[in-house]
Amino acid sequence: MPELTAKRLQQVLERIANAEKIAAQPAGYVKLLAVSKKQPVEKIRAAFTAGQSAFAESYVQEALEKQSQLHDIPIEWHFIGNIQSNKAKLIAKHFDWVQSVSSIGIAQLLDKHRESLPPLNVCIEVNIDDEPSKSGATSENIQILANEIAKLPHLKLRGLMAIPMRTTDPKAQRITFEKITCLFHTLIAKGFALDTLSMGMSGDLDAAIFAGSNMVRVGTAIFGERK
Ligand SMILES: *Cc1c(COP(=O)(O)O)cnc(C)c1O
């Protein structure tokens, strides 16, 4: 049903446009990343045909299979999943962006395997609620990690990515997003040339945009429930 994907994509773009207005940001300020993990390639193709060009995946093998089936269309691929060190080489070679960098060791591996290719765009994943069960750098470690990434010639540090604790309470969502925005601006004030604040998903993209996000990662609202 390519029409359904196109329609839902349109609805998400309208939600973004509306949030941009309320946040007093110019139209097009927020970039939409379509999260296609656990979704079939037909839906990716449908979204691409409807104008979406940036897609995000969380599982390396799944992503590589899809990339080979979709090699005929110029997709910008983002990796947003957990990075195991034995997969760092594949990730470095097959993605344009990696948003889930949370340790110096992984950053160094990505850098090593990116040699001879254009620099890899990376974001530091922030564990904003300091949840022990979750990946991501803690607020205190972000600056150290940013300093180390800045030294790596084949990585280009673009910003921060965060997945806050799941809540439907808009006030709690807002407070967390504002904390992340604050960290982002602190890094910029320290001299890091960052341009990407990746936060907001299907359920909370509006709150994220009000708080300053300029990249939202949306799966379910575009493609429906995952398998
Ligand atoms: C799955 C995923 C998303 C998309 O979530 P939805 O609620 O389906 O929009 C966004 N970001 C990350 C890191 C994810 O793993």
The ligand as an SDF file (V2000), in Angstrom:
LIG
                    3D

 15 15  0  0  0  0  0  0  0  0999 V2000
   12.8980    2.8420   16.7160 C   0  0  0  0  0  0  0  0  0  0  0  0
   13.5460    4.1380   16.9680 C   0  0  0  0  0  0  0  0  0  0  0  0
   12.9110    5.3560   16.6520 C   0  0  0  0  0  0  0  0  0  0  0  0
   11.5200    5.4470   16.0650 C   0  0  0  0  0  0  0  0  0  0  0  0
   10.5270    5.2130   17.0130 O   0  0  0  0  0  0  0  0  0  0  0  0
    8.9790    5.4000   16.6760 P   0  0  0  0  0  0  0  0  0  0  0  0
    8.3340    5.5010   18.0030 O   0  0  0  0  0  0  0  0  0  0  0  0
    8.5540    4.1960   15.8970 O   0  0  0  0  0  0  0  0  0  0  0  0
    8.8300    6.6470   15.8820 O   0  0  0  0  0  0  0  0  0  0  0  0
   13.6200    6.5210   16.8620 C   0  0  0  0  0  0  0  0  0  0  0  0
   14.8650    6.5180   17.3700 N   0  0  0  0  0  0  0  0  0  0  0  0
   15.5010    5.3810   17.6860 C   0  0  0  0  0  0  0  0  0  0  0  0
   16.8800    5.4490   18.2390 C   0  0  0  0  0  0  0  0  0  0  0  0
   14.8580    4.1620   17.5110 C   0  0  0  0  0  0  0  0  0  0  0  0
   15.5090    3.0310   17.8470 O   0  0  0  0  0  0  0  0  0  0  0  0
  1  2  1  0
  2  3  1  0
  2 14  2  0
  3  4  1  0
  3 10  2  0
  4  5  1  0
  5  6  1  0
  6  7  2  0
  6  8  1  0
  6  9  1  0
 10 11  1  0
 11 12  2  0
 12 13  1  0
 12 14  1  0
 14 15  1  0
M  END
$$$$
